[in-house]
Structure formats: structure tokens, C-alpha cells
């Protein structure tokens, strides 16, 4: 039997050098075995606002801080960096803190470095060499990773999926209320069932040839679930509206019983 080639996955590392971004999430602490025994590490997730992949998505990178109360620990130093001050006496003695409250969504400058892995594989690893709090914090940045729970579903919000579709179809044009008022009024006599909405959502995806790889990202952004069956009626309506809004002007979405009032 002939040998079988095993494909080698090439990891798209965050580019080295100086960048700007923000902490977009803090994940649950995880325990790791180290040469000094088990250690609990806290993953602090950074999203770049200046460096993007070929598909338009921002690079992300993670800082793994050992959970420690030691005065010289990285966690304490990083907390003081994002707070822009030293910890108070009470904060230093506290037995717990809220990392999401302190880190998300602080804007930072940071330096990424690459180095070969110690396993001799020839692969590299990316890591944050240093970071600092930016003086100009501005408005709270919007994550394209959809990790903020308080972002409402609004048409003007962008996503990685929308950026992909804009590349395929061109940017969509906003329609004013006056233009909408000139259109023929849609039937509002009947209330669509959830099954109707799911049918129309799938139809809308097919009409604009929404790539299968983008559907989960699109759904995660617009209805915060990959499963249409588990979405609420309001989420389904919003999703259909969003998908139709991503299509080129003049796209025909008509199909039997297409009389949904939105």
C-alpha cells in the first residue's frame, strides 16, 4: 500500500512587532502541570485593532497569567497596567477580583515576539513581550469576536461574516425610512409561525449564496446561536432582516407565501 500523506497545518501566527488592540475577553482559569507543580493560569484575550488576517478578521493573542497574589507576579503587574495605577492596600489583600471588570475592554499597545518551540519541531510560538495601557481610551471598542454580552442586535453592527460578504457582494446601501415608505406595503394580516421564519431564513441564505463557512459566524452575531431551531422569533426576524441587508440591491427574495411583515 502506498504511503499516506499527512497534511501539516500551518498556524497563522499574530505578526511580530508593535501593535494596538484591546482585551476583548477573559476566559475561565485553567490548571496546568508545570515543573514546579500544578499552576492555575488565567487566559487574557487580546484582539488587534491594527493587524488583520487576509479574510479581514483581526488577529487575536492570549496572555496566560499565573493566578498569584505575589507582589512581583505577572498578574499583579498586568492588573496595575490596565488600571493605570498601583493596587490599593485592600485590593492587594483581597482573596478575589473581577478580571473582566478590570481588563475588558481596555485599549493597549503591545509587542508580539516569535520564538522556536522547545520541542525541536521547527514551529514557532507567538507571545506578548510587553504591553501598556493607551492614554487615549476613547469609546468602548467593539469586538469582532462577539464576546460582549451587552452588544444589542443592530443592523449597523459589523462582523467578520459581514466583512466577508461585503467583499463578495460589495457594501450594502442603507435605506431611509422615506424610501421604505414609498415601497408597496407588505401584508400584515397574518402572524408568521416560527417554522415560517426558519424557512425564510434558510431561503434568504440560499438566495444570496451565503457561504456555509460564514453562516455560523453570521448567526452567532445576529441571533447568538448556530441553531435556528433554538432561536427566538425576534432573533429569527432580526437574522432574516440582516441577511437580506447583505444582498446586492435588487436581489429577488420572493418565494411562495413570502409575506412576512418585516
N, C-alpha and C positions, 0 to 999 in steps of 0.2 A: 504494500500500500504506500502511496506517495505521502511525503510529509505534509503536514497541515500548517499553514502559516498562521501565526497568532498576531492579530493586529496590535500595534503599540499605540496606546492612547497618548496623544500629545496634549499636555495641560497648558492652557492659555494663561500664563502667569501674568499677574499685575506687573506692568512695566516698572523697571527700576527708576530711581530718581526722585525728584521732589514733586509733590502733588498737593492738591487741596481736595477736601471732602468733608464728610461728617459721619458721626456714629449713627447708624440707622437702626440698630437692634442690639440687644444683649440677650444671649441665649442662656438656657439653664446651665448651671455649673456641672462639670463632668469630672469624674475621678480617673486618674491615670497612675499606672505603676512607673516609678522612676527609680534611679539608682539610690535615692535617699528614702525610698518607701513610697506609699501611695500619697498623691497630691491632688487636691481639688483645684481645678482651673476654671476660670470664668471667661467665656468667649465674648469679646467685644468686637462687633462687626462694623467695618468702615466701608462706606460707599464713596467712590471717587466722583467728584463733580468736574474734573478736568481731564480725565482719561477714560476712553471708551473703546469697547471691542468693535470689530468690523460690523457686527449686527446692530450696533447702536446702543447696546446695553453698557452701563457703567461697570468698570472693574470694581470688585469688592475684595477685601482682605481682612483677616481677623487677627486681633491681638489676644493671646492666651495669657491671662494673668493668674498666677497662683493666688488663691484666696488666703490672705495672711494679714495679721494686724501689726506685723513688724514695722517699725518706723522707716526702715530702708527698703521695704518691699516695693516691687514694681506697682502693685495695685494702689498702694497709698500714694506713690509719686504720680501715677496716672490720674487718680481722683483729684489731686491738688492741681494738676494741669488743666483738667476740664472745668474745674470750679474757678480757676483763676486766683486761688488763694490757698493758704495753708489750712489744714483741718483744725477745727476748734478742739479744745480740750475734751468737750463732751463727745464730739464726733470721733476722736481718737480712741476713746474708751468704750464707744458703743459696740455692742456684740452683733449688730446687723446694720445694713444700709440698703437703700434702693438704688441699684446700679442704673436702671432705666431712667429714673428721675434725674440722676446726675449726668449721665453720658448722652442719652438721646435727646435732642438731635444737635449736639454741639458741633460747630464748624471748626475744622482743624486744618493745619498744614502738616504734611508728614513726608517722610523719606522712606522709600522702599529699597531694600537691598536684596540681591540674589547671591546664593552660595551653593556649591555642590552638596548633595546629600551625603551623609556619612556611610551609606550602605554600599558605596562604590558602583552604583548603577549608572552614574553619569548624569542622572537627573539633577535638577536644581530645586531649591526651595525658596520661596519668597517670604519676606518678613519685614515688619516695621522696624526700622532702625531708630527712629525718633519721631515724636510728633509734638505739636504745640497748639494751643488754643489761638484761633484767629481773633484779632482785635475787633474786626467788623463781623458781628454775628448775624446781622440782618434778620430777615424773617425766617421762620422755621422752614428748613428745606424739606422738599417733598421727595420721599424715597421712591425710586422706580422698582424696588423690590417688594412693594406692597406690604410692608411690615408694620405700618402705623395703623392702629385700630380706630383712630379718630378721624381718618380721612373719609368724608362722605362720598357717595357715588355721584359724581357730577360730570357732565359732558366735557368740561374744559380740562379735567384732569388727564394727564397723558400716561402712557405705559409703554413698556418695551414692545408689547404687541402692536400698539397703535403706531409706534415709530416704524415698525416693520411694514405695516400696511400702508402707511404714508409713502414709503419708498416704492411699494408695488403699484399703488393707485394714484399717487400724488396727494398733497394735503387737501383735506375736505374744506369746503366753504361753509361758513356759518350762515344760517338762515334767520333773518329777522322775524319778529312777530308779525310785522306788517305783511311780509311776503307769505307767511303761513296763513294769514287771514284771507289772502286772495285765492288760496287753493280751495278746491271743492271740499266742502265739509264732509268728514267721514261719518259713517253710520255709528250712532251711539246708543241704539236701541237695545242691543244685546250685550251682556257681560261675558267676555271670553272666559272659558274654563282654563285651568292650569294645563290641561292636555293640549288645548288650542295654542297656548303660549309656547309650550315646548315645541310643538310642531312648527310654529312660525319662527322660533329661534333657530332651529336646525335648518329650516328653509333659507333664512337670511344668511346663515353661514355659507350655505352652498351657492347662493346667488352670487356672492362676491368672492367665491372661491377662497374663503379663509383657510389658510394652510393649517393642516391638522396639528402641526407642532405649535402653532400660535394660539389655538383655541383654549388650552388650559390657562395660558397666561392672560388671555383676554377675559376669560371667565373669572379668574382669580381677582382681576382688577375691578370688573364691572359688577359681579354678583358674589364675589368672595367665596366661590366654591367651584370645583371642577365638575360637579354633578348637577345637571339641570333639574333632575327629579327632586333634589333636596333644596332647591332654591325656592324662595317665596314668590308669590305672584308679583309683588312690587319689584323684586330683583329681576325677574324674568322680563317684565316690561322695560326696565332700565337697560337690560342687556340687549334686547331687540333694538331699542332706540339707538344704542351705542353702535351696534354692528351696522345698522342701516346708515348711520352717520359716517362710517368709514368707507362707504362705497363711492365711486365716482358719480358726479352729478348725472341725473337721467337714468340711473340704474332702475330696471323694472323688477320690483319685488312682488308683482301681482301673482296670486295663485287662488285656487278655489276658496271661497269664504274669507278672503283677505279683507276683513272689515273691522280690524281691531282699532279701537278709538285712541290711538297714540302714534 
